[in-house]
Amino acid sequence: MIVNIRFSGDSGDGIQILGNKVAEMFAESGNNIQTFSNFPADIRAPIGSLSGISEFQICFSNDVIYSVNDKLDVLISINPAALRCNLFDLKNNGILIIDIDKFIDREFIKAKYQVNPLDHLHDKYNIIPISITNCVLKSMKNFKSNLKIIKKTRNIFILGLICWMYNKSLNIPLKWIENKFKNSYIEIINKIALRIGYNYSFTTNLLIKSYYIPSAKLICGIYRQLSGNYGFILGCLTITKRSNLSLYIACYPITPASDILHELSKYPNYNIITMQLEDEIAAICAAIGASYGGSLACTFTSGPGFDLKTEAIGLAVMTELPLVIVNIQRSGPSTGIPTKSEQTDLLSAIFSRHGECPLVVLAPKSSKNCFSIIIKAFKISIKYMTPVIILSDGIIANCTEQWKIPEINSINFINYNFLNEKNDINKRNEITLSKTWIKPGTKNLEYCIGGLERNYETGTVCYESYNHQKMCEIRKNKINKIKLDITKTKIIGKNYGYMLLFTWGSSYGASRTVINKLQNECYNISLVNIKYLNPLPDDLLSISKNFVLLACIEANLGQLQFILKSYLLRDIILIGNVYGKSLSYNFLKEKILINMKGK
């Protein structure tokens, strides 16, 4: 059984806190979870306005989940604006819970309703009006406190209500309240609000019954809830332990990547050095300098910041130093919509630099995949002495899911060698074509770096045409050699059939959900997720020859489709959009079936 719940209200109503606590509660109960958070781009949007709505969706089940569903079983809306923004996603006969105290004429005007919307919804939905605001105010009327503070406990009231609806103990949220507020007056009123929400649910007839979702059958181990950004954080911490090298993180704050730098700054004891620079250019140049100095180096950014880093990425390619650049994609171009997600930086990651400037581009397929992919990126970067770009996005960054914590010793040590004896410092590895990493100051191994072209044999500046041709070919062939590290492409479904779907990044979750459903309905369809976007796996060509139709699912207007067309020399159908949200299950299914034509 799979249940989808969405909480919605003003950005000051504590929706994100509520959603995270409910997700933690279901996760600790042994359910599989997927979450999706959506919050306004405006920092201080007018209260009750359509532009200021914050949303948090949770999908929980006793079965495997790949993405949240776009159709909701339960919608909880604190005001009319939240209802207007989310009602179209609620299933017929779905449960709609509202704070009836906020459904007044003044709030209807803000939400651009001409009349009370509830008058026309009773036949379509199971509406449960609750006087949430008055309940918390009346229960705490003896407290000498600002009413504004008491009203902020409405989200905790809803937390108590959810505990009753889905047979969850109050112990987990009570423990969280105690740890967060620690013997303060705020602790007392939040505990009261939690118990009121729970007790209200079974002492009234509004909620006829509660539901029980059994625990998922998980592989034995220790689990935690993990977002994509936190996956990168834990990956960075693991890298320092498995390499015995310091890790230098240089960033400029930008949504949705900022929290990575903030969190990593708490771990100086893990040999991590964090620095917030004055701009994006300074951040990547500082990271290149750290790599030159013999440290692992990484910089996190988003689309606009990635644009600014482009010239310095070319410098990193020319210097042949290990560096990882993580781009948490968001809606663009320019500032775009900072809190919405897209997969629109793929062509920029592969082609945006001037000159012949190839490098590696990887993409995680889920939040928990971020942990392993950043470790993989550092291994490739060191082995081939090249920058590596990781393309995540806002959906992966902020969504959470259950993650089995691996044993630290199961993660292979990151191998590296510094040249520490007099030798030919320009000699390249015959297999990888990479040079050996040199720490500056090593005796008899003086060398210089820069953006000017270098002589293949001496490493000094060289303007000769034949040498430039050779160095461009070396840099290109070095990236192609990385195909040696790419494992056989996994096909989800049969390795032959009518339609093959390609996908990458966050589009994988929704695609996998749809494919599983269609395969169960006996449709002749298979799916391939592409983790290595540059260079592409060699076996894609042979795989594609076994299918009649090829299609590409991505949250853009055809960037991977464009690349695959030139690589496979086949027509490829595009299935995608740039709505800023996870691709819709119904949208994907409809588009696939139109092209399948019953096959």
N, C-alpha and C positions, 0 to 999 in steps of 0.2 A: 504494500500500500504506500502511495506517495501523496503527501499533503503539501500544498503551497499556500503560505500565508504572507500577506504584505501589510506592513504598518506604514501609515502615511499621515503627515501633519506638517506644521510649520517647522522650519529649520531650528527653531528654539524650543521645540516640544520634546526633545530628547529621543527622537525616533531612532537615531543610529545607536545610541546606548541601549535602548530597549531591544532592538533587533539583535545586537551582539550578545546580550545576556540570554535572550531566548535561544539563540544558536548554540551558545555554550552549554545551556541546560540540556538541549536535545543531544548534543555531542557527548556530554558526560553520561547520558543515559544509554549510550551505545547505539544511537541512530546514525545512519549516514546522513550528511547534510551538504547542501550547497546554498550559498547566500549570494545576494546581489544588492548592492547599495547604490542609491541614486540621490544626489543632493544638488541644491541649486548652485549656479555659478556666481550669483550675486552674494556678496558677503552679508549684506543686511537688506534683504528684500523686504518690502512692506508686509507686516503680519497679516495673514489671511489672504494674501495675493497668490495668483497662479504661478508666479515666477519664484516664489519662496518655498515651494513644497519639497520636503525631504521624504525619501522612501527607503524602506529596507524590506527585502523579500527573502524568505527562508523556505527552502524545499527540504523536507526530511522524510526518511523512509527506512524500512527494514531491508531494502534492496539497494543495488548499485545506482548511483545518481551521477550523470555526466553534466547536467545543466539544470538551472531552474526552469520551470514551465512558464509559458506566457499566459496560461489560464489559471486563475486563482480559485482556491476552495474557500478561502477566508480573506476578506478585506476589512481592515480596521482603519477608519478615517476619522481624524479628530475634528476636522472642519469641512465646510462645503467645498473649498478649493481643492483639498486633498481628495475629496470624493470625485470631483470633476476630472482631475488628472488621472484617476486610476480605475474608474468604474467600468470602462470598456474592457478591462482585462478580467473581470469577475465572471465566473461561469454562471449559466442559468441555474437558478435555485441555490447559488452559492450563499454563504453567510456574510452579511454586511453588518459590521458593528460600528456604531457611530456615537460620538459624544453629543447627545441631543441638545445640550446646553449651548453648543456653538452653532446650532442650526437655527439662526435667527435672521431677520431681514437685513441687518447690517452686514452680516457675513455672506449672505446670498449676493448682495451687490458686489462685494469684493471678488467673489468667484464668478461674476458675470452671469448669474442665474436671474431670470425674470420672475420666476415663481419657486416655491419650495420643491426641489427635485424629488423629495421622498414621496410626494403625492402620486407619482406615476411609476414607482418602482416596486410596490408591494406584491404585485402579481408575478414579477420576474425573479425577485431575490428574497431570501429569508432575512429580513431586516430586524436587527436587534438594537433598539435605541436604549442607551444607558446614560443616565445623568452623571457622567464621570466627574465633571468639574464640581457640581454641588455635593457629590458624595465625599470627595476629599475635603472640601471646605467645611461641611457640617461635622465630619468626624474629628476635625481638628479645631473646632471653634473655641476650645478652652486654651489653645496655645497662643501665647502672645507673640505673634510672628507676622511678618509681611505676607499678605495674601498672595503676592506674586510668587514667593518661595513655595508656599503650599501648593499652588496650582502646578508647579513644576513636578509634582509627584504623580501627575496623571499617567505618565508612562509606566510608573511602578505599579499603579492600580491595574493597568492593562497586563503587566507581567503576571500579577496574581491571577487575573482572569484566565490567561493562557495556561497557567499551571493547573487550574481546575479543569479546563477544557480537555487537556491531553494527559491527565493523570500524572502530573509531575509533582514531586515533593517540593515544599517551600524551603527545604534546607539549603539547597544550592544558592538561590537568590538571597536568602537571609545571611548566609556566610559572606557573600560578596558585599552586601550592604555594610556588614560589620567591619570588614577589612578596608572598605573604601572610606567610611566616614568616622570610624573609631571613636566610640563613646561621645559623639557630638549630638547636638539637638537635631541636626539633619538626619542622623542615623535613626532617631526615634520616629520622625514623621514618615520616613521612607518605609520603615517596617510596618507602621500603621497602614499606609497606603497599600502595601503588598497584601496584607491580611484582609483588608476591606475588599480588594478586588477578588480575592479567592473566595471569601465568604459570600459576597454578593452573588457569585455565580451559582451556588447551590441553594441559596435561600430564596431566590426568585424563580419564576417560571419562564424567564426569557430564554435561558439555555436549557433545552429539554434533556440533553444527555451530554456526557463527556466521552472522550474517545481514548483508545489505547493503541499505540503503535509499538509493536514489539521491537526489541533490539535487532540490529543487523548482524548477520553472521560474518564477523570480521576475522581475519587471520590473527592468530595470537600475537600480542605485542603491546607496546605502549603507544597510545595515540594522542594527538593533540589537534586542535583546530588551527588551520594555517591559511593565511592569505598569501597572494603572490608576492607582495612586497616583503612580507616577513619570511617567505621562503628564500628570497635573495639575502636577507639579513643572516639567517641561519647558515646559508651556504657560505657566506663570507667568513663567518666565525669558524666554520669547519675547515675552510681553506687554510687559515693560519695554523690550525692544529696539525693538518696533514701535510704541510710543506715546511714548517719551521721558518717561514719567512714573514716579515712584517707586511701588512696590507695597508696601502695608502688610499683613502677615499677622499676625492676632491669633487665638490658639487657646488652648484648655485641653486637655491631653493626654487622649485617649480612644481606645480600640481600636475600629475598625481605621484610624483617621485620623492617629495620632500621628506616624508616620514622615514625613509630608509636612512638618510644621513642623521636625522635626529636620534633614531634608535641605536645606530652603530656607534654614536659618540659616547654611549654608556659603557662601552666595552674596551677601554684602553688596556686592561689587563690581558686581553686576548691578542695583544700585539697589533692592534688596529689603530691607525692614525687617521683622524677625520679632520677635514678642513673645509669651512664654508668660505668660498672665494667671492670676489666682488662681481664677477660675471661668468658666463659660460665659457668664454674663451680662456680666461685665466684658470678655470677649473680643469679643463682638459690639458692645458699646457703644464700645469702643476703635476698632473698625473703622469704625463710623459716624462717630466723631470724625475719623478720618483722611480719610474721604471728604469730610467738611465742610471739611477743611483743604486739599483739592485733590489728594489722592493717590488712586490706585486702591486699593481695599480688598477684602479677602477673609478669610473665616473658615472653617475646616474643623472638622467635628464628626461625631458619630454620633447615633443615635436619642435616647438620654437627654439628651445635650447640646442637641440640636435642640429638645426640649421646653422646656428652660430659656431658650433664646434667643427663644422665641415672642413675648413682649411687646416685646422690642427690635426684632424684625423689623417689628412694627406701627409702631414709631417710625420705622424706615427708610422704610417706605411713606409715612408722613405727611410726613416731611421731603423726600421726593422726591430722594434722593441715590443715586448709583450704588454698588452693593454686591453682591458675589457670596458666597452661602452654599452650601457644599458639604456634603452629608449623606451619609456613607458608611454606608449602612443595615446594621443587624445585627439579630439576633433579639431580640424584645421580647415583652411590654412591660416597663417598668422596666429593671432591669439585664439581664434576659433571659439569653441565652447569648452572651457578648461575642465569641466567636470564630466564631460561626455566622452565616450570611448569610440575609437575607430581603428582600423588596420590600414592606415593610409600612408605610412612612411616606408613601405617596402622598397619602392623604386628609388626613393631618396637614399635609403641605406646602401643599396647596391651601386647606384650610378651617380650620386650627387657631386662627387669630387671631380675636379678637373684633371685632365691627364689620364694615363693608364694607371688606375689606382685600385686594384682588386683587394678585397678582404673577405673575411668570413662573416656570414649572417645566420644566426640561429633564432628559433622562436619556441618558447614553451607552449605546451598545449593546455595547461591547467595551472591552477595556483600551486599545487604541490610539486609540479614539474619544475618550478622555478628554482627549487633547492638544487636539484641535480644538474640543471642546465648551466647554472653559473659556475659550478665546479668543472663541468665539461668545457666551458668556454676558457677558463684559466689553463686547463691542460693543453688545449689546442694552441692557445696563445703562446705558451712557453715552448711547446714542442716545435712549433713552426715559426716562432719569433715574429708574430704578426698581431695587429689589433683584431679583436673579435667584437662584433656588434650583436647584442641580444635585443630582439623586438618583443617586448611585452606590451600590454595595453591596460587601460583603466579598468576593464572588466576583470582581468586576471589579477591586477594589483589589489583590488579591494574585495573581491569575492573570497569566501573562505570555504574550506572543505576539510573532511577528516584526513589526517596524514599519519601514517605509521612511522614512528621515529626510528631511523636505521641505527644499527650499532656502529659506533665511530670506527671500529677496526674493519668494518666491511667496506669502508670507503678507501679506495686505493690511494697510496701516497702519491703526491704530485711530484714527479721527477723533474729535476732541473740540474744543470751543471754550469758553474761559473768557470771561465777559463782562468787558471791560476798558475800557468807556467808559460815561459817564452815559447811561442808557437806562432803559426800563421793565423793572425787574428781575422783574416778575411776568408779563411777556408770554410767551405760549406759542407753540411752533412749530405752525403750522396743520395740518401733516401728522401729526406724532407726538404733539402735545398736551403735549410736555415743556417744562419751563423750562430756561433756560441755566445751566450750572454757574458758580458764582461763588466765587472764592477770598476768604476773609475777610480784610479789611484793604485790599481794593481801593478806591481813592479814590472817594467819592461813591456807593458801592454797598453801604452798610451794610444788613444784613438779619439777621433772627433766625430760628432754627428751634426746634422743640419738638414735643411730642406733642399740644398743643392745636390745634383746628381753625383754619385760616387764612382770611382774607378773600380771595376770588378776585381782587379788583382791587388790594388794597393789601399783602397778605401779612401783615397784623397779625392778632392773635388776634380771632376772631369767633365769637359764640355764636348767631347768627341761623339759624333753621331753613331758610329758603330758600337761604342760602349753603352750609350743610352738605349739602343735597340736591345742589346744583350741584357741589361739590367731590367728593362720592362718585361722581357720574356721570362727572366728569373722570377720576378715578383708574381707574374701570372701563373707560371708553372708551379710555384710553391703553394699557391692557393688550391690549384687543381690536385696537388698531391694529397690534400686533406681528405679526398674521397677514399683514401686507403683506410681512414678511421671511421667511415660511415658504414654502419651495419646494414644488413639486408632490409629493404623496406617491408614493413608489415602491412599486409592487406587485411582489412576487416571485412570478412565475407569470402566468397569464392575468388580464386585468382583468374577467373575468366567470367564473362557474362555480357549483359546488355549495356549497363551504365556503370562507369567508374567515376566517383566523386573525389576530387582533390580538395583538401582544406589545410589550414595552418593557424597557429595561434589559438586565440579564444574561440574561433569559429568551430573548433573541434568538438566542444562539449555539446552544442546544439545539434551539430551534424551527426554525432554518434547516437544521440537520443533518437533522431528521426530514422537513421539507418537501421538501428535495432528493431524499431517498430515495423518498418517496411519489409525487412528481411523475415520477420515473424509472419508477415502477411504474404510471404512467398514471392515478393518482387525480386527480380534478377538484378541486384545492385550491390556494389561494393564501395569501400571507402579507403582512402589513403591519406594519412596526415603527414605533412612534410615538415620535419624539424630543421633540416639543413636547407636553407633557402639560397645560399650561395657558399660553396658550389652545390648544385643539385645532385642528388644521388644518381649514379649511372644507370641503375636498373629501372628507372621510371619509364624509359623508352620501351623496354621489353615488356613491362607490365601493361602499359597502355595499349599495346598491339592486340591484346586479348579481349578488348571491349569495343563495342560498336559506338557508343556515345561516351564522351568525356565532358565533365562539368567541374566548375571550380566554385567553391563556397567560401566567401570572404566578406568582411565588413568594409568594403570599399567598392569602387566602380570598375574593378577589373585589373588590378595590378599583378597579382600572381597569374591570372588568366593571360595577360600580355606576355609574361615571361615564358609560361608553359607553351604557348602557341609557337614561339620561336624555337623552343627547345625540342618539342615533340613533332612540330610541323603537322599539327592536326587542328581542326576546328574544336573550340572548347566553349561550352555554354557557361555564361556567368550567372550565378545565383548569389545576389548580395544586395546590401543597401548601406546607407550611412545615417541611420536613425539615432546613433549614439548609444544604443542598448544592445544587449545580447540578441543575436539573430533569433527571430521568433520560430517556434516549432511549427506552427500552422503555416507561416510564410514559406518555410523551407519545404514542407511536405507538399504544399500546393504547387510550387514551382517544379519540384522534382517529378511529380505525377503528370504534370502537363507535358513534360519532355519525355517521360517514359512511355506514354500512350498505351498503358495497360500491359507493358512487357514484364 
